[in-house]
């Protein structure tokens, strides 16, 4: 893809859910290593299933564990579009997002929320 001229960067899924190795993305190590080997700038996202602040904290620690020693060029995104979050109040979703983003930011990384526009607006 690098030589195609169609890819300037990648946002790679590093995992999903809480900080358990069984929830690491099976392609994470390969994809991140290949981006670094080929000089493709990249960032990461974690697909969230968090419905509590405690789970959001675990998910943030999941990302931090996986990116240790990596050379990110783009932010870390929190993918919050699962049905589990859609059932929560706006207040609870905000608390969950703030916990995750606060931990990531305090670790020295740029971060943001990923969600499709319909999920975000509705």
Biopython code that builds the backbone (N, CA, C, O; Angstrom):
import numpy as np
from Bio.PDB.StructureBuilder import StructureBuilder

atoms = [
    (1, "UNK", "N", (0.822, -1.191, 0.000)),
    (1, "UNK", "CA", (0.000, 0.000, 0.000)),
    (1, "UNK", "C", (0.870, 1.261, 0.000)),
    (1, "UNK", "O", (0.510, 2.262, -0.619)),
    (2, "UNK", "N", (2.000, 1.214, 0.685)),
    (2, "UNK", "CA", (2.850, 2.405, 0.738)),
    (2, "UNK", "C", (3.249, 2.846, -0.658)),
    (2, "UNK", "O", (3.210, 4.038, -0.964)),
    (3, "UNK", "N", (3.632, 1.902, -1.511)),
    (3, "UNK", "CA", (4.083, 2.240, -2.850)),
    (3, "UNK", "C", (2.952, 2.604, -3.799)),
    (3, "UNK", "O", (3.211, 3.088, -4.901)),
    (4, "UNK", "N", (1.707, 2.385, -3.399)),
    (4, "UNK", "CA", (0.572, 2.700, -4.268)),
    (4, "UNK", "C", (0.329, 4.200, -4.367)),
    (4, "UNK", "O", (-0.320, 4.665, -5.304)),
    (5, "UNK", "N", (0.844, 4.950, -3.412)),
    (5, "UNK", "CA", (0.594, 6.383, -3.388)),
    (5, "UNK", "C", (-0.788, 6.742, -2.874)),
    (5, "UNK", "O", (-1.168, 7.913, -2.879)),
    (6, "UNK", "N", (-1.546, 5.745, -2.431)),
    (6, "UNK", "CA", (-2.909, 5.968, -1.973)),
    (6, "UNK", "C", (-3.030, 6.019, -0.451)),
    (6, "UNK", "O", (-4.102, 6.323, 0.072)),
    (7, "UNK", "N", (-1.959, 5.728, 0.256)),
    (7, "UNK", "CA", (-2.012, 5.694, 1.715)),
    (7, "UNK", "C", (-0.971, 6.646, 2.279)),
    (7, "UNK", "O", (0.222, 6.507, 2.011)),
    (8, "UNK", "N", (-1.432, 7.613, 3.060)),
    (8, "UNK", "CA", (-0.520, 8.553, 3.699)),
    (8, "UNK", "C", (-0.240, 8.175, 5.142)),
    (8, "UNK", "O", (0.806, 8.522, 5.690)),
    (9, "UNK", "N", (-1.184, 7.458, 5.762)),
    (9, "UNK", "CA", (-1.050, 7.064, 7.159)),
    (9, "UNK", "C", (-2.052, 5.944, 7.439)),
    (9, "UNK", "O", (-2.894, 5.623, 6.600)),
    (10, "UNK", "N", (-1.948, 5.362, 8.622)),
    (10, "UNK", "CA", (-2.887, 4.310, 9.032)),
    (10, "UNK", "C", (-3.315, 4.556, 10.472)),
    (10, "UNK", "O", (-2.546, 5.056, 11.293)),
    (11, "UNK", "N", (-4.558, 4.191, 10.756)),
    (11, "UNK", "CA", (-5.049, 4.137, 12.129)),
    (11, "UNK", "C", (-5.343, 2.662, 12.387)),
    (11, "UNK", "O", (-6.245, 2.088, 11.777)),
    (12, "UNK", "N", (-4.591, 2.061, 13.280)),
    (12, "UNK", "CA", (-4.605, 0.611, 13.478)),
    (12, "UNK", "C", (-5.342, 0.255, 14.760)),
    (12, "UNK", "O", (-5.143, 0.881, 15.801)),
    (13, "UNK", "N", (-6.198, -0.760, 14.671)),
    (13, "UNK", "CA", (-6.830, -1.254, 15.900)),
    (13, "UNK", "C", (-5.785, -2.032, 16.684)),
    (13, "UNK", "O", (-5.159, -2.957, 16.166)),
    (14, "UNK", "N", (-5.608, -1.643, 17.943)),
    (14, "UNK", "CA", (-4.656, -2.361, 18.795)),
    (14, "UNK", "C", (-5.361, -3.422, 19.630)),
    (14, "UNK", "O", (-4.747, -4.409, 20.034)),
    (15, "UNK", "N", (-6.641, -3.219, 19.886)),
    (15, "UNK", "CA", (-7.370, -4.190, 20.684)),
    (15, "UNK", "C", (-8.813, -3.780, 20.855)),
    (15, "UNK", "O", (-9.309, -2.853, 20.214)),
    (16, "UNK", "N", (-9.462, -4.498, 21.736)),
    (16, "UNK", "CA", (-10.870, -4.252, 22.032)),
    (16, "UNK", "C", (-11.098, -4.639, 23.478)),
    (16, "UNK", "O", (-10.583, -5.650, 23.955)),
    (17, "UNK", "N", (-11.875, -3.821, 24.168)),
    (17, "UNK", "CA", (-12.209, -4.165, 25.538)),
    (17, "UNK", "C", (-11.087, -3.939, 26.533)),
    (17, "UNK", "O", (-10.133, -3.200, 26.289)),
    (18, "UNK", "N", (-11.243, -4.602, 27.651)),
    (18, "UNK", "CA", (-10.374, -4.355, 28.807)),
    (18, "UNK", "C", (-8.962, -4.902, 28.612)),
    (18, "UNK", "O", (-8.663, -5.572, 27.623)),
    (19, "UNK", "N", (-8.121, -4.601, 29.567)),
    (19, "UNK", "CA", (-6.699, -4.900, 29.499)),
    (19, "UNK", "C", (-6.419, -6.376, 29.780)),
    (19, "UNK", "O", (-5.901, -6.750, 30.833)),
    (20, "UNK", "N", (-6.778, -7.182, 28.813)),
    (20, "UNK", "CA", (-6.534, -8.617, 28.861)),
    (20, "UNK", "C", (-5.874, -9.009, 27.545)),
    (20, "UNK", "O", (-6.316, -8.572, 26.482)),
    (21, "UNK", "N", (-4.833, -9.819, 27.598)),
    (21, "UNK", "CA", (-4.114, -10.166, 26.372)),
    (21, "UNK", "C", (-5.019, -10.843, 25.350)),
    (21, "UNK", "O", (-4.777, -10.737, 24.148)),
    (22, "UNK", "N", (-6.052, -11.534, 25.807)),
    (22, "UNK", "CA", (-6.968, -12.177, 24.858)),
    (22, "UNK", "C", (-7.774, -11.148, 24.073)),
    (22, "UNK", "O", (-8.429, -11.487, 23.087)),
    (23, "UNK", "N", (-7.724, -9.872, 24.516)),
    (23, "UNK", "CA", (-8.434, -8.823, 23.799)),
    (23, "UNK", "C", (-7.486, -7.902, 23.025)),
    (23, "UNK", "O", (-7.893, -6.840, 22.553)),
    (24, "UNK", "N", (-6.234, -8.309, 22.900)),
    (24, "UNK", "CA", (-5.319, -7.625, 21.989)),
    (24, "UNK", "C", (-5.731, -8.007, 20.567)),
    (24, "UNK", "O", (-6.129, -9.146, 20.324)),
    (25, "UNK", "N", (-5.641, -7.076, 19.638)),
    (25, "UNK", "CA", (-5.925, -7.405, 18.244)),
    (25, "UNK", "C", (-4.861, -8.374, 17.747)),
    (25, "UNK", "O", (-3.668, -8.138, 17.941)),
    (26, "UNK", "N", (-5.276, -9.450, 17.116)),
    (26, "UNK", "CA", (-4.329, -10.481, 16.675)),
    (26, "UNK", "C", (-3.348, -9.974, 15.614)),
    (26, "UNK", "O", (-2.294, -10.580, 15.422)),
    (27, "UNK", "N", (-3.664, -8.896, 14.933)),
    (27, "UNK", "CA", (-2.795, -8.334, 13.888)),
    (27, "UNK", "C", (-2.016, -7.108, 14.375)),
    (27, "UNK", "O", (-1.247, -6.523, 13.612)),
    (28, "UNK", "N", (-2.209, -6.716, 15.634)),
    (28, "UNK", "CA", (-1.601, -5.498, 16.147)),
    (28, "UNK", "C", (-0.082, -5.470, 15.989)),
    (28, "UNK", "O", (0.464, -4.535, 15.404)),
    (29, "UNK", "N", (0.588, -6.472, 16.498)),
    (29, "UNK", "CA", (2.050, -6.466, 16.459)),
    (29, "UNK", "C", (2.556, -6.399, 15.026)),
    (29, "UNK", "O", (3.459, -5.619, 14.722)),
    (30, "UNK", "N", (1.991, -7.196, 14.161)),
    (30, "UNK", "CA", (2.407, -7.197, 12.756)),
    (30, "UNK", "C", (2.133, -5.847, 12.097)),
    (30, "UNK", "O", (3.023, -5.273, 11.468)),
    (31, "UNK", "N", (0.913, -5.338, 12.236)),
    (31, "UNK", "CA", (0.549, -4.086, 11.567)),
    (31, "UNK", "C", (1.393, -2.915, 12.048)),
    (31, "UNK", "O", (1.869, -2.126, 11.233)),
    (32, "UNK", "N", (1.583, -2.789, 13.345)),
    (32, "UNK", "CA", (2.380, -1.671, 13.856)),
    (32, "UNK", "C", (3.845, -1.819, 13.455)),
    (32, "UNK", "O", (4.489, -0.831, 13.099)),
    (33, "UNK", "N", (4.373, -3.023, 13.507)),
    (33, "UNK", "CA", (5.765, -3.250, 13.112)),
    (33, "UNK", "C", (5.984, -2.951, 11.632)),
    (33, "UNK", "O", (7.005, -2.378, 11.251)),
    (34, "UNK", "N", (5.029, -3.340, 10.811)),
    (34, "UNK", "CA", (5.144, -3.083, 9.376)),
    (34, "UNK", "C", (5.064, -1.586, 9.079)),
    (34, "UNK", "O", (5.797, -1.088, 8.225)),
    (35, "UNK", "N", (4.198, -0.875, 9.764)),
    (35, "UNK", "CA", (4.143, 0.578, 9.573)),
    (35, "UNK", "C", (5.487, 1.204, 9.932)),
    (35, "UNK", "O", (5.981, 2.073, 9.214)),
    (36, "UNK", "N", (6.070, 0.770, 11.025)),
    (36, "UNK", "CA", (7.356, 1.317, 11.436)),
    (36, "UNK", "C", (8.458, 0.919, 10.455)),
    (36, "UNK", "O", (9.302, 1.742, 10.101)),
    (37, "UNK", "N", (8.454, -0.323, 10.021)),
    (37, "UNK", "CA", (9.480, -0.795, 9.078)),
    (37, "UNK", "C", (9.411, -0.053, 7.753)),
    (37, "UNK", "O", (10.440, 0.278, 7.164)),
    (38, "UNK", "N", (8.195, 0.207, 7.288)),
    (38, "UNK", "CA", (8.002, 0.844, 5.988)),
    (38, "UNK", "C", (7.903, 2.368, 6.053)),
    (38, "UNK", "O", (7.761, 3.029, 5.025)),
    (39, "UNK", "N", (7.977, 2.916, 7.249)),
    (39, "UNK", "CA", (7.912, 4.363, 7.390)),
    (39, "UNK", "C", (6.525, 4.942, 7.158)),
    (39, "UNK", "O", (6.395, 6.075, 6.696)),
    (40, "UNK", "N", (5.492, 4.176, 7.474)),
    (40, "UNK", "CA", (4.116, 4.661, 7.349)),
    (40, "UNK", "C", (3.702, 5.231, 8.697)),
    (40, "UNK", "O", (3.662, 4.498, 9.685)),
    (41, "UNK", "N", (3.395, 6.521, 8.760)),
    (41, "UNK", "CA", (2.939, 7.101, 10.027)),
    (41, "UNK", "C", (1.626, 6.449, 10.449)),
    (41, "UNK", "O", (0.780, 6.138, 9.611)),
    (42, "UNK", "N", (1.463, 6.247, 11.754)),
    (42, "UNK", "CA", (0.234, 5.602, 12.211)),
    (42, "UNK", "C", (-0.178, 6.064, 13.596)),
    (42, "UNK", "O", (0.621, 6.574, 14.382)),
    (43, "UNK", "N", (-1.452, 5.864, 13.856)),
    (43, "UNK", "CA", (-2.051, 6.038, 15.166)),
    (43, "UNK", "C", (-2.816, 4.770, 15.483)),
    (43, "UNK", "O", (-2.781, 3.814, 14.708)),
    (44, "UNK", "N", (-3.502, 4.750, 16.606)),
    (44, "UNK", "CA", (-4.205, 3.533, 17.008)),
    (44, "UNK", "C", (-5.602, 3.851, 17.517)),
    (44, "UNK", "O", (-5.925, 4.985, 17.872)),
    (45, "UNK", "N", (-6.415, 2.803, 17.537)),
    (45, "UNK", "CA", (-7.706, 2.916, 18.211)),
    (45, "UNK", "C", (-7.987, 1.642, 18.968)),
    (45, "UNK", "O", (-7.483, 0.571, 18.633)),
    (46, "UNK", "N", (-8.798, 1.778, 19.991)),
    (46, "UNK", "CA", (-9.276, 0.640, 20.757)),
    (46, "UNK", "C", (-10.792, 0.640, 20.668)),
    (46, "UNK", "O", (-11.437, 1.654, 20.935)),
    (47, "UNK", "N", (-11.360, -0.499, 20.294)),
    (47, "UNK", "CA", (-12.815, -0.635, 20.246)),
    (47, "UNK", "C", (-13.310, -0.881, 21.666)),
    (47, "UNK", "O", (-12.907, -1.845, 22.318)),
    (48, "UNK", "N", (-14.182, -0.005, 22.132)),
    (48, "UNK", "CA", (-14.620, -0.039, 23.527)),
    (48, "UNK", "C", (-15.919, -0.817, 23.726)),
    (48, "UNK", "O", (-16.847, -0.757, 22.919)),
    (49, "UNK", "N", (-15.937, -1.543, 24.828)),
    (49, "UNK", "CA", (-17.158, -2.178, 25.333)),
    (49, "UNK", "C", (-17.486, -1.645, 26.727)),
    (49, "UNK", "O", (-18.340, -2.189, 27.426)),
    (50, "UNK", "N", (-16.795, -0.573, 27.118)),
    (50, "UNK", "CA", (-16.934, -0.075, 28.488)),
    (50, "UNK", "C", (-18.332, 0.462, 28.750)),
    (50, "UNK", "O", (-18.874, 1.258, 27.983)),
    (51, "UNK", "N", (-18.897, -0.004, 29.864)),
    (51, "UNK", "CA", (-20.166, 0.558, 30.335)),
    (51, "UNK", "C", (-20.017, 1.106, 31.756)),
    (51, "UNK", "O", (-20.998, 1.477, 32.402)),
    (52, "UNK", "N", (-18.768, 1.149, 32.227)),
    (52, "UNK", "CA", (-18.462, 1.743, 33.530)),
    (52, "UNK", "C", (-17.137, 2.497, 33.416)),
    (52, "UNK", "O", (-16.347, 2.251, 32.504)),
    (53, "UNK", "N", (-16.908, 3.407, 34.343)),
    (53, "UNK", "CA", (-15.647, 4.143, 34.397)),
    (53, "UNK", "C", (-14.485, 3.192, 34.677)),
    (53, "UNK", "O", (-13.397, 3.365, 34.129)),
    (54, "UNK", "N", (-14.709, 2.192, 35.523)),
    (54, "UNK", "CA", (-13.649, 1.220, 35.829)),
    (54, "UNK", "C", (-13.214, 0.465, 34.570)),
    (54, "UNK", "O", (-12.025, 0.209, 34.381)),
    (55, "UNK", "N", (-14.156, 0.115, 33.724)),
    (55, "UNK", "CA", (-13.809, -0.576, 32.471)),
    (55, "UNK", "C", (-13.073, 0.361, 31.518)),
    (55, "UNK", "O", (-12.165, -0.070, 30.807)),
    (56, "UNK", "N", (-13.455, 1.635, 31.495)),
    (56, "UNK", "CA", (-12.757, 2.611, 30.661)),
    (56, "UNK", "C", (-11.301, 2.749, 31.108)),
    (56, "UNK", "O", (-10.401, 2.867, 30.276)),
    (57, "UNK", "N", (-11.075, 2.733, 32.418)),
    (57, "UNK", "CA", (-9.714, 2.798, 32.945)),
    (57, "UNK", "C", (-8.912, 1.584, 32.473)),
    (57, "UNK", "O", (-7.763, 1.728, 32.055)),
    (58, "UNK", "N", (-9.497, 0.415, 32.535)),
    (58, "UNK", "CA", (-8.827, -0.797, 32.074)),
    (58, "UNK", "C", (-8.533, -0.709, 30.575)),
    (58, "UNK", "O", (-7.469, -1.132, 30.121)),
    (59, "UNK", "N", (-9.470, -0.165, 29.821)),
    (59, "UNK", "CA", (-9.264, -0.047, 28.374)),
    (59, "UNK", "C", (-8.118, 0.921, 28.066)),
    (59, "UNK", "O", (-7.321, 0.667, 27.164)),
    (60, "UNK", "N", (-8.033, 2.016, 28.801)),
    (60, "UNK", "CA", (-6.919, 2.952, 28.604)),
    (60, "UNK", "C", (-5.590, 2.269, 28.924)),
    (60, "UNK", "O", (-4.613, 2.434, 28.194)),
    (61, "UNK", "N", (-5.557, 1.512, 30.003)),
    (61, "UNK", "CA", (-4.336, 0.785, 30.354)),
    (61, "UNK", "C", (-3.996, -0.275, 29.312)),
    (61, "UNK", "O", (-2.824, -0.585, 29.097)),
    (62, "UNK", "N", (-5.010, -0.825, 28.671)),
    (62, "UNK", "CA", (-4.818, -1.783, 27.581)),
    (62, "UNK", "C", (-4.016, -1.126, 26.460)),
    (62, "UNK", "O", (-3.034, -1.688, 25.975)),
    (63, "UNK", "N", (-4.443, 0.064, 26.057)),
    (63, "UNK", "CA", (-3.745, 0.774, 24.986)),
    (63, "UNK", "C", (-2.317, 1.111, 25.409)),
    (63, "UNK", "O", (-1.371, 0.881, 24.655)),
    (64, "UNK", "N", (-2.166, 1.644, 26.591)),
    (64, "UNK", "CA", (-0.835, 2.045, 27.057)),
    (64, "UNK", "C", (0.115, 0.848, 27.089)),
    (64, "UNK", "O", (1.286, 0.971, 26.732)),
    (65, "UNK", "N", (-0.391, -0.303, 27.514)),
    (65, "UNK", "CA", (0.448, -1.515, 27.514)),
    (65, "UNK", "C", (0.911, -1.859, 26.098)),
    (65, "UNK", "O", (2.074, -2.205, 25.891)),
    (66, "UNK", "N", (0.005, -1.764, 25.128)),
    (66, "UNK", "CA", (0.329, -2.174, 23.763)),
    (66, "UNK", "C", (1.224, -1.189, 23.020)),
    (66, "UNK", "O", (2.005, -1.604, 22.165)),
    (67, "UNK", "N", (1.132, 0.090, 23.321)),
    (67, "UNK", "CA", (1.915, 1.074, 22.566)),
    (67, "UNK", "C", (3.292, 1.335, 23.170)),
    (67, "UNK", "O", (4.084, 2.096, 22.614)),
    (68, "UNK", "N", (3.568, 0.715, 24.286)),
    (68, "UNK", "CA", (4.876, 0.913, 24.916)),
    (68, "UNK", "C", (5.979, 0.562, 23.913)),
    (68, "UNK", "O", (6.009, -0.536, 23.357)),
    (69, "UNK", "N", (6.873, 1.512, 23.700)),
    (69, "UNK", "CA", (7.981, 1.305, 22.774)),
    (69, "UNK", "C", (7.635, 1.554, 21.317)),
    (69, "UNK", "O", (8.503, 1.426, 20.453)),
    (70, "UNK", "N", (6.402, 1.904, 21.023)),
    (70, "UNK", "CA", (5.971, 2.157, 19.646)),
    (70, "UNK", "C", (6.192, 3.616, 19.290)),
    (70, "UNK", "O", (6.343, 4.459, 20.174)),
    (71, "UNK", "N", (6.212, 3.914, 17.997)),
    (71, "UNK", "CA", (6.478, 5.262, 17.496)),
    (71, "UNK", "C", (5.233, 5.809, 16.808)),
    (71, "UNK", "O", (5.159, 5.847, 15.580)),
    (72, "UNK", "N", (4.267, 6.229, 17.599)),
    (72, "UNK", "CA", (3.030, 6.754, 17.036)),
    (72, "UNK", "C", (3.252, 8.143, 16.443)),
    (72, "UNK", "O", (3.955, 8.978, 17.011)),
    (73, "UNK", "N", (2.637, 8.363, 15.293)),
    (73, "UNK", "CA", (2.670, 9.667, 14.640)),
    (73, "UNK", "C", (1.313, 10.357, 14.710)),
    (73, "UNK", "O", (1.207, 11.564, 14.494)),
    (74, "UNK", "N", (0.294, 9.590, 15.008)),
    (74, "UNK", "CA", (-1.074, 10.094, 15.065)),
    (74, "UNK", "C", (-1.676, 9.749, 16.429)),
    (74, "UNK", "O", (-1.115, 8.945, 17.173)),
    (75, "UNK", "N", (-2.808, 10.353, 16.749)),
    (75, "UNK", "CA", (-3.405, 10.144, 18.079)),
    (75, "UNK", "C", (-3.907, 8.725, 18.331)),
    (75, "UNK", "O", (-3.920, 7.862, 17.453)),
    (76, "UNK", "N", (-4.314, 8.540, 19.565)),
    (76, "UNK", "CA", (-5.002, 7.335, 20.021)),
    (76, "UNK", "C", (-6.482, 7.670, 20.042)),
    (76, "UNK", "O", (-6.892, 8.679, 20.615)),
    (77, "UNK", "N", (-7.277, 6.823, 19.418)),
    (77, "UNK", "CA", (-8.719, 7.059, 19.365)),
    (77, "UNK", "C", (-9.463, 6.006, 20.177)),
    (77, "UNK", "O", (-9.085, 4.836, 20.220)),
    (78, "UNK", "N", (-10.517, 6.459, 20.810)),
    (78, "UNK", "CA", (-11.403, 5.606, 21.615)),
    (78, "UNK", "C", (-12.657, 5.387, 20.789)),
    (78, "UNK", "O", (-13.447, 6.311, 20.591)),
    (79, "UNK", "N", (-12.838, 4.178, 20.312)),
    (79, "UNK", "CA", (-13.964, 3.837, 19.432)),
    (79, "UNK", "C", (-15.169, 3.475, 20.292)),
    (79, "UNK", "O", (-15.294, 2.348, 20.772)),
    (80, "UNK", "N", (-16.043, 4.441, 20.475)),
    (80, "UNK", "CA", (-17.216, 4.295, 21.350)),
    (80, "UNK", "C", (-18.496, 4.259, 20.528)),
    (80, "UNK", "O", (-19.267, 5.219, 20.548)),
    (81, "UNK", "N", (-18.728, 3.201, 19.825)),
    (81, "UNK", "CA", (-19.966, 3.139, 19.058)),
    (81, "UNK", "C", (-20.691, 1.813, 19.237)),
    (81, "UNK", "O", (-21.553, 1.455, 18.435)),
    (82, "UNK", "N", (-20.345, 1.101, 20.273)),
    (82, "UNK", "CA", (-20.987, -0.176, 20.522)),
    (82, "UNK", "C", (-22.377, 0.040, 21.133)),
    (82, "UNK", "O", (-22.647, 1.072, 21.747)),
    (83, "UNK", "N", (-23.233, -0.936, 20.954)),
    (83, "UNK", "CA", (-24.597, -0.870, 21.502)),
    (83, "UNK", "C", (-24.589, -0.734, 23.018)),
    (83, "UNK", "O", (-25.517, -0.163, 23.591)),
    (84, "UNK", "N", (-23.554, -1.252, 23.676)),
    (84, "UNK", "CA", (-23.490, -1.171, 25.134)),
    (84, "UNK", "C", (-23.442, 0.289, 25.591)),
    (84, "UNK", "O", (-24.034, 0.631, 26.614)),
    (85, "UNK", "N", (-22.747, 1.151, 24.850)),
    (85, "UNK", "CA", (-22.703, 2.563, 25.223)),
    (85, "UNK", "C", (-23.969, 3.304, 24.812)),
    (85, "UNK", "O", (-24.374, 4.260, 25.474)),
    (86, "UNK", "N", (-24.589, 2.871, 23.731)),
    (86, "UNK", "CA", (-25.806, 3.538, 23.261)),
    (86, "UNK", "C", (-26.922, 3.461, 24.300)),
    (86, "UNK", "O", (-27.813, 4.311, 24.327)),
    (87, "UNK", "N", (-26.871, 2.451, 25.144)),
    (87, "UNK", "CA", (-27.900, 2.269, 26.178)),
    (87, "UNK", "C", (-27.669, 3.147, 27.407)),
    (87, "UNK", "O", (-28.549, 3.275, 28.258)),
    (88, "UNK", "N", (-26.488, 3.747, 27.497)),
    (88, "UNK", "CA", (-26.133, 4.552, 28.669)),
    (88, "UNK", "C", (-26.633, 5.984, 28.508)),
    (88, "UNK", "O", (-26.930, 6.433, 27.401)),
    (89, "UNK", "N", (-26.718, 6.676, 29.610)),
    (89, "UNK", "CA", (-27.067, 8.096, 29.558)),
    (89, "UNK", "C", (-25.883, 8.880, 28.994)),
    (89, "UNK", "O", (-24.745, 8.410, 29.013)),
    (90, "UNK", "N", (-26.171, 10.082, 28.491)),
    (90, "UNK", "CA", (-25.092, 10.945, 28.000)),
    (90, "UNK", "C", (-24.076, 11.204, 29.100)),
    (90, "UNK", "O", (-22.871, 11.234, 28.847)),
    (91, "UNK", "N", (-24.560, 11.389, 30.311)),
    (91, "UNK", "CA", (-23.682, 11.649, 31.441)),
    (91, "UNK", "C", (-22.720, 10.491, 31.671)),
    (91, "UNK", "O", (-21.529, 10.712, 31.891)),
    (92, "UNK", "N", (-23.215, 9.272, 31.624)),
    (92, "UNK", "CA", (-22.348, 8.103, 31.827)),
    (92, "UNK", "C", (-21.362, 7.935, 30.676)),
    (92, "UNK", "O", (-20.193, 7.615, 30.895)),
    (93, "UNK", "N", (-21.835, 8.150, 29.444)),
    (93, "UNK", "CA", (-20.917, 8.058, 28.309)),
    (93, "UNK", "C", (-19.804, 9.101, 28.438)),
    (93, "UNK", "O", (-18.643, 8.825, 28.135)),
    (94, "UNK", "N", (-20.172, 10.288, 28.885)),
    (94, "UNK", "CA", (-19.189, 11.357, 29.063)),
    (94, "UNK", "C", (-18.170, 10.981, 30.126)),
    (94, "UNK", "O", (-16.973, 11.194, 29.935)),
    (95, "UNK", "N", (-18.623, 10.427, 31.237)),
    (95, "UNK", "CA", (-17.700, 10.010, 32.306)),
    (95, "UNK", "C", (-16.743, 8.931, 31.811)),
    (95, "UNK", "O", (-15.550, 8.966, 32.113)),
    (96, "UNK", "N", (-17.266, 7.979, 31.056)),
    (96, "UNK", "CA", (-16.435, 6.901, 30.508)),
    (96, "UNK", "C", (-15.390, 7.471, 29.557)),
    (96, "UNK", "O", (-14.208, 7.142, 29.654)),
    (97, "UNK", "N", (-15.827, 8.321, 28.644)),
    (97, "UNK", "CA", (-14.905, 8.920, 27.675)),
    (97, "UNK", "C", (-13.843, 9.758, 28.380)),
    (97, "UNK", "O", (-12.659, 9.669, 28.056)),
    (98, "UNK", "N", (-14.269, 10.569, 29.341)),
    (98, "UNK", "CA", (-13.319, 11.417, 30.049)),
    (98, "UNK", "C", (-12.282, 10.611, 30.817)),
    (98, "UNK", "O", (-11.119, 11.010, 30.886)),
    (99, "UNK", "N", (-12.675, 9.504, 31.383)),
    (99, "UNK", "CA", (-11.720, 8.651, 32.110)),
    (99, "UNK", "C", (-10.659, 8.117, 31.150)),
    (99, "UNK", "O", (-9.461, 8.241, 31.407)),
    (100, "UNK", "N", (-11.108, 7.522, 30.042)),
    (100, "UNK", "CA", (-10.178, 6.972, 29.058)),
    (100, "UNK", "C", (-9.247, 8.067, 28.529)),
    (100, "UNK", "O", (-8.024, 7.928, 28.552)),
    (101, "UNK", "N", (-9.848, 9.149, 28.055)),
    (101, "UNK", "CA", (-9.062, 10.217, 27.440)),
    (101, "UNK", "C", (-8.114, 10.865, 28.436)),
    (101, "UNK", "O", (-6.997, 11.232, 28.072)),
    (102, "UNK", "N", (-8.538, 11.013, 29.690)),
    (102, "UNK", "CA", (-7.676, 11.597, 30.714)),
    (102, "UNK", "C", (-6.439, 10.757, 30.962)),
    (102, "UNK", "O", (-5.337, 11.290, 31.084)),
    (103, "UNK", "N", (-6.613, 9.454, 31.036)),
    (103, "UNK", "CA", (-5.471, 8.556, 31.266)),
    (103, "UNK", "C", (-4.510, 8.621, 30.080)),
    (103, "UNK", "O", (-3.296, 8.698, 30.266)),
    (104, "UNK", "N", (-5.047, 8.590, 28.877)),
    (104, "UNK", "CA", (-4.206, 8.644, 27.674)),
    (104, "UNK", "C", (-3.462, 9.979, 27.612)),
    (104, "UNK", "O", (-2.259, 10.011, 27.352)),
    (105, "UNK", "N", (-4.170, 11.064, 27.849)),
    (105, "UNK", "CA", (-3.552, 12.395, 27.805)),
    (105, "UNK", "C", (-2.488, 12.530, 28.887)),
    (105, "UNK", "O", (-1.413, 13.073, 28.632)),
    (106, "UNK", "N", (-2.775, 12.043, 30.085)),
    (106, "UNK", "CA", (-1.798, 12.110, 31.179)),
    (106, "UNK", "C", (-0.559, 11.272, 30.905)),
    (106, "UNK", "O", (0.503, 11.520, 31.477)),
    (107, "UNK", "N", (-0.694, 10.277, 30.028)),
    (107, "UNK", "CA", (0.457, 9.457, 29.633)),
    (107, "UNK", "C", (1.276, 10.140, 28.537)),
    (107, "UNK", "O", (2.310, 9.625, 28.112)),
    (108, "UNK", "N", (0.800, 11.317, 28.080)),
    (108, "UNK", "CA", (1.573, 12.093, 27.120)),
    (108, "UNK", "C", (1.175, 11.935, 25.670)),
    (108, "UNK", "O", (1.924, 12.327, 24.775)),
    (109, "UNK", "N", (0.004, 11.367, 25.423)),
    (109, "UNK", "CA", (-0.432, 11.130, 24.043)),
    (109, "UNK", "C", (-1.613, 12.017, 23.675)),
    (109, "UNK", "O", (-2.400, 12.415, 24.533)),
    (110, "UNK", "N", (-1.722, 12.320, 22.388)),
    (110, "UNK", "CA", (-2.920, 12.977, 21.870)),
    (110, "UNK", "C", (-4.006, 11.919, 21.770)),
    (110, "UNK", "O", (-3.722, 10.745, 21.530)),
    (111, "UNK", "N", (-5.248, 12.338, 21.956)),
    (111, "UNK", "CA", (-6.324, 11.353, 21.914)),
    (111, "UNK", "C", (-7.620, 11.980, 21.437)),
    (111, "UNK", "O", (-7.774, 13.202, 21.420)),
    (112, "UNK", "N", (-8.541, 11.122, 21.053)),
    (112, "UNK", "CA", (-9.836, 11.573, 20.592)),
    (112, "UNK", "C", (-10.834, 10.433, 20.605)),
    (112, "UNK", "O", (-10.498, 9.287, 20.903)),
    (113, "UNK", "N", (-12.066, 10.774, 20.275)),
    (113, "UNK", "CA", (-13.151, 9.794, 20.194)),
    (113, "UNK", "C", (-13.393, 9.457, 18.735)),
    (113, "UNK", "O", (-13.423, 10.345, 17.883)),
    (114, "UNK", "N", (-13.565, 8.186, 18.450)),
    (114, "UNK", "CA", (-13.995, 7.761, 17.134)),
    (114, "UNK", "C", (-15.416, 7.222, 17.269)),
    (114, "UNK", "O", (-15.704, 6.415, 18.153)),
    (115, "UNK", "N", (-16.281, 7.669, 16.400)),
    (115, "UNK", "CA", (-17.641, 7.127, 16.312)),
    (115, "UNK", "C", (-18.219, 7.583, 14.988)),
    (115, "UNK", "O", (-17.831, 8.625, 14.460)),
    (116, "UNK", "N", (-19.139, 6.811, 14.456)),
    (116, "UNK", "CA", (-19.766, 7.274, 13.224)),
    (116, "UNK", "C", (-20.682, 8.453, 13.548)),
    (116, "UNK", "O", (-21.140, 8.601, 14.681)),
    (117, "UNK", "N", (-20.942, 9.275, 12.558)),
    (117, "UNK", "CA", (-21.674, 10.522, 12.778)),
    (117, "UNK", "C", (-23.078, 10.275, 13.320)),
    (117, "UNK", "O", (-23.540, 11.017, 14.187)),
    (118, "UNK", "N", (-23.759, 9.254, 12.831)),
    (118, "UNK", "CA", (-25.101, 8.961, 13.318)),
    (118, "UNK", "C", (-25.071, 8.588, 14.806)),
    (118, "UNK", "O", (-25.904, 9.052, 15.584)),
    (119, "UNK", "N", (-24.109, 7.749, 15.191)),
    (119, "UNK", "CA", (-23.998, 7.373, 16.608)),
    (119, "UNK", "C", (-23.723, 8.608, 17.452)),
    (119, "UNK", "O", (-24.342, 8.805, 18.498)),
    (120, "UNK", "N", (-22.796, 9.436, 16.995)),
    (120, "UNK", "CA", (-22.407, 10.624, 17.749)),
    (120, "UNK", "C", (-23.598, 11.574, 17.928)),
    (120, "UNK", "O", (-23.823, 12.088, 19.023)),
    (121, "UNK", "N", (-24.342, 11.800, 16.873)),
    (121, "UNK", "CA", (-25.461, 12.750, 16.918)),
    (121, "UNK", "C", (-26.703, 12.197, 17.597)),
    (121, "UNK", "O", (-27.496, 12.963, 18.145)),
    (122, "UNK", "N", (-26.883, 10.911, 17.572)),
    (122, "UNK", "CA", (-28.136, 10.327, 18.068)),
    (122, "UNK", "C", (-27.952, 9.436, 19.273)),
    (122, "UNK", "O", (-28.925, 8.884, 19.787)),
]
sb = StructureBuilder()
sb.init_structure("model")
sb.init_model(0)
sb.init_chain("A")
sb.init_seg("    ")
for serial, (resi, resn, name, xyz) in enumerate(atoms, 1):
    if name == "N":
        sb.init_residue(resn, " ", resi, " ")
    sb.init_atom(name, np.array(xyz, "f"), 0.0, 1.0, " ", f" {name:<3s}", serial, name[0])
structure = sb.get_structure()
